Structures are given as C-alpha cells and as structure tokens.
Amino acid sequence: MAGFLADMSPIGVSILSEIQYPVGTEIEVHFGVHDNDPSGKLQMRAVVRHCGKGKMGVQFVNVEPSQRDHWWKIMRSDF
C-alpha cells in the first residue's frame, strides 16, 4: 500500500492513502527514511484502528525492541 504519513506517535501512525482497509485488518507498514540508505528502512506490523476519508489510523503490534529503537530514531530524525 502506498501512502503518506499524516501523524506519527510512539504507538502508531496516521496514513493518507486512497486504499482503505477495514478496522481490525492487520497490515505491514514500510518506512523508508532515506531511499539510498538501508539503515533508514523499517517494516512493522500494525492493526487498522480507524479508517475514513482517505486517512487510516494504525497501531503497531508485536514490536520487537530493535524495531522500537529504530522507530524512535525515525521520530526524532536521528538519521
């Protein structure tokens, strides 16, 4: 699914996308901070918590400690 981040938080994100999934659907979210730098890439599982009008709110699930650390770096722009 292609989309753009609208909001970020420690537990999830809001995604702007034409593709919408029903609430409760588990998806995989891919982040690419720097396309030419693999250290900026991250994949996380998430569950759709709300959806409508081209925007979805998803909550991360089954987050590994290394993923959590990487996500914090992305949120703080430590790349």
N, C-alpha and C positions, 0 to 999 in steps of 0.2 A: 504494500500500500504506500503510495506516495502522498506526502503531506508536509505541512509546515507546523513547527511548534508555535503555539499561541501563548502558552504559560508553562512554566516549569516549577516543580516543587520537589522536596525530598522523596515523596511517595508516589509521584505520578506526573503526568503531563496532559495538557490540552492540545489536541491536534486539529488543525484546519485541513479538511480533506473532502473531496467530492464523494469518496467511498465511505459509506456508513455501515457499521456493524451493530447488531442488536446488543442491548445491555446484557452483560454476562458472558459475552464472547471473549475467549482468550486469544490474544494476538501477540505477535513478536514485533517489537519496536526496534528499529535500527537507527542509530545516531552516527553521523559522520561529521565530526567537527572539522577536520582537515582532510579533504579527499586524498591528498598525496602523502598523508602520514598515517600509517596503520595504528599508531598509538592513540589517535583521537577517535577511533571507531569503537562502538559499543552496541551490543544487542541485549535486550531484556524482554522477558515475558511480562504481559500486562493483561488486565481484565477491563473491558469496557464498562464504565460505571454510569455514564450518561451520554446521550447522543442526540443531536438535532441541529438543524440549520447550518450544516456544513462544519460542525465542530463536535469532536468527541473528547470526553474526559476519560483517561485510563489510569488505573492504579497498578503499579508494579507488583509482581508476585514472584515468590521463590527467588529472591535476590541473593546472590552469593556475596560474601564480604568483598571480594575483589571488584565485583560489579558496582557495589555500593560506593566503594572508594573512588572508582573511575567516574561514576555519576557525580559525586561531589566535586571532583576536579572540573568536570564539564560545567557544572552550575556556577562554579567560582571563576571559570575561564582561566584555569591554570595550565593552558597549553600554549 
